[in-house]
């Protein structure tokens, strides 16, 4: 192994080949931060000093194994307990069991939150790009562009924490380290050439239309289902027909009350299944744009 931080990280990436890319990003960040800090404290980067630091921290293989074992332990500890006798429930019971599924409600909350974050992300990206490109000729666009990229990197980490917390998809808990070595210009260049910067911008840009779609789906679905449930009660309490068209009034027959209420409740259950499915898809989509695959992390 090359007795440099870069050589250590290269071996660590190889040892983490096939691991969850979020885990790999965390391990690489921690290793790089520790190694550089320890070597800086020693005041020297000689092979002997590097060996001492590695001996204290662990070989790449040991570190990779420790992170993978820790991930399994934490995942088991945080995993939601399975419903009692779930395997014995009928298909109908599993279908209506979505009402008690915390993942479905968490996905719904995330979809509502996306409408708000989408507006913020879209505003930041459009404003930042417009100002940086428009003022580039005066050189004022350069610091604005750097500020925008710094914000994008911060958003990538923050959005990942929300995705993991609400959608249950493992996301990085450490920022992506790119170009930590070298002078300031080398680091800035690495920020611009790291394609994750641009895929994160794309993710932020697309959050607004996705947020609008999610919000519309939720409002329409719940409004329709709630209207069906409330319709018989409102007709009985007010005496107002449920529909009036072209001078005719249409009254819901009493025998149809249970069917209408059942249709409304069924609609809510179906909506929860749709919401849970969207949450699963969005989690994978977020990981693809904000983190990438294990092979991409290793090849960095």
Secondary structure as UniProt FT lines:
FT   HELIX           5..15
FT   TURN            16..18
FT   HELIX           21..42
FT   HELIX           47..57
FT   HELIX           60..78
FT   TURN            84..85
FT   HELIX           86..88
FT   HELIX           91..96
FT   HELIX           97..100
FT   HELIX           102..134
FT   HELIX           136..138
FT   HELIX           140..167
FT   HELIX           184..193
FT   HELIX           195..238
FT   STRAND          243..245
FT   TURN            246..247
FT   STRAND          248..250
FT   HELIX           254..256
FT   HELIX           257..290
FT   HELIX           294..299
//
